[in-house]
């Protein structure tokens, strides 16, 4: 008899006829659109309280409105994977305020500051996707929070969930003197047409968009599901190169260029086409394979482009140039000229940790020294715009009085941390406070080190802090100390480089949280001693002896 043919399992792709839910998450989405939970929050849950919330809404659809339950205090990292959600979760929420393009007016910043102070115990973190995240939010207060935010044009819709998340953009769009193109019109058009639309409220998983003409490539297009990157074609026209299929987590992949030239007036339609491909062809059988990167890996860029052009656009896109190389530092920290003759002032909170009170101070300073406009960055930093040159140093001094550094050390400037065990149900280790302590300790021990060096700290394997593309990526886990006791610690990834390589995992290279500073100091000193002229940390890691990486 001929050997049996092994049939490939269905991946749950709608376009191939697989409409029946293949897992609990898909069933939950089929039962009711996540967008519908807003009405129940306003009319039922906020009035009847936490105990009235349907579990399918609480642990599923609430995400469509930017809400997660936060971690119950006192549960150590060793119990993270052993407890069910209902055992881990508190009766309070993390609320993510969606800030597309990182753009905040004065009234918007004041509204976020006021919401933080009134309803979130003063908490506020600038995330690495330009949002502001609040904690300790009660379900009873959510409608009032939405009312306050929506009054100034902000919202939390689709800040989480299997939907198009916040659209990240260069914080200096339309402002930077050297930008290739201002992507703001395209970013706003996509947001206004499709965020909150049932057309894309049931995607296989989250969908991350970047739109930018920044010469520094500050939106890290290499690790987004879809990214529009500003380029100039042979005819001198400005438009976008299109990258698709990037993402990190436990199976990191870089986005692939489709090799096309997208005119600004085509960008919304192209975004719609790519997002539709994800909705229709994306894998829904397993959550672990439901990101667009897995479809792109299987199809390749050529097939993806063909399907986009033939099935969704109805026309071919011309070939286009690749973007120029990024700058060594992709942030916008410091004092720099705008195209209108004013200056912008970028400054560094420590790993994005601010507060409602501090956001109010930043708003006051932005109005006193600029126009009131403020931007957030994907490096957990902030920028005040429209400052006359003669006022820049005075503003820098005022910011420094509030521990907001305009000329920070490398360690303050380039250390990033996820939420960590303080609030996150997935976390194993503390991240925010440990990272802030690390910055202080390294500034004291290595005061003269000034080379670009990213240190990204994550409390679990999910890579919210982009550990695989950091010079030093730290993945939280439990490790054994010198006494054989299980304690908080980190697996170490070294030499990650956006678009080039993921961080190297040296066999057995881990550190306890207590020993973290000693390790980082040791490896940074080795690099500083051995580096060649202009040699990056990632390049040094590739050639260094393993003993120097320990």
KAQUI-V772516 format. One record per run of one state. SS is the DSSP state (H for helix, E for strand, - for the rest). FROM is the first residue (numbers start at 1). TO is the last residue. If there is no record, write none. Layout:
# KAQUI-V772516
ss={SS & SS}
from={FROM & FROM}
to={TO & TO}
This chain:
# KAQUI-V772516
ss={- & H & - & H & - & H & - & H & - & H & - & H & - & E & - & H & - & H & E & - & H & E & - & H & - & E & - & E & - & H & - & E & - & E & - & E & - & H & - & H & - & E & - & H & - & E & - & E & - & E & - & E & - & E & - & E & - & E & H & - & H & - & H & - & E & - & E & - & E & - & E & H & - & E & - & E & - & H & - & E & - & H & - & E & - & H & - & E & - & H & - & E & - & E & - & E & - & E & - & E & - & H & - & H & - & H & -}
from={1 & 14 & 17 & 24 & 32 & 34 & 49 & 50 & 53 & 55 & 59 & 61 & 66 & 67 & 72 & 77 & 80 & 85 & 89 & 99 & 100 & 103 & 105 & 106 & 120 & 123 & 127 & 132 & 138 & 139 & 151 & 155 & 156 & 164 & 170 & 176 & 177 & 184 & 195 & 198 & 201 & 207 & 213 & 221 & 224 & 226 & 233 & 238 & 245 & 247 & 248 & 253 & 254 & 256 & 258 & 260 & 261 & 262 & 264 & 282 & 287 & 290 & 292 & 314 & 319 & 320 & 334 & 339 & 343 & 349 & 353 & 356 & 370 & 374 & 377 & 382 & 388 & 389 & 401 & 405 & 406 & 410 & 414 & 415 & 418 & 432 & 446 & 455 & 459 & 467 & 470 & 472 & 481 & 486 & 495 & 497 & 498 & 501 & 502 & 504 & 513 & 516 & 531 & 537 & 544 & 546 & 550}
to={13 & 16 & 23 & 31 & 33 & 48 & 49 & 52 & 54 & 58 & 60 & 65 & 66 & 71 & 76 & 79 & 84 & 88 & 98 & 99 & 102 & 104 & 105 & 119 & 122 & 126 & 131 & 137 & 138 & 150 & 154 & 155 & 163 & 169 & 175 & 176 & 183 & 194 & 197 & 200 & 206 & 212 & 220 & 223 & 225 & 232 & 237 & 244 & 246 & 247 & 252 & 253 & 255 & 257 & 259 & 260 & 261 & 263 & 281 & 286 & 289 & 291 & 313 & 318 & 319 & 333 & 338 & 342 & 348 & 352 & 355 & 369 & 373 & 376 & 381 & 387 & 388 & 400 & 404 & 405 & 409 & 413 & 414 & 417 & 431 & 445 & 454 & 458 & 466 & 469 & 471 & 480 & 485 & 494 & 496 & 497 & 500 & 501 & 503 & 512 & 515 & 530 & 536 & 543 & 545 & 549 & 550}
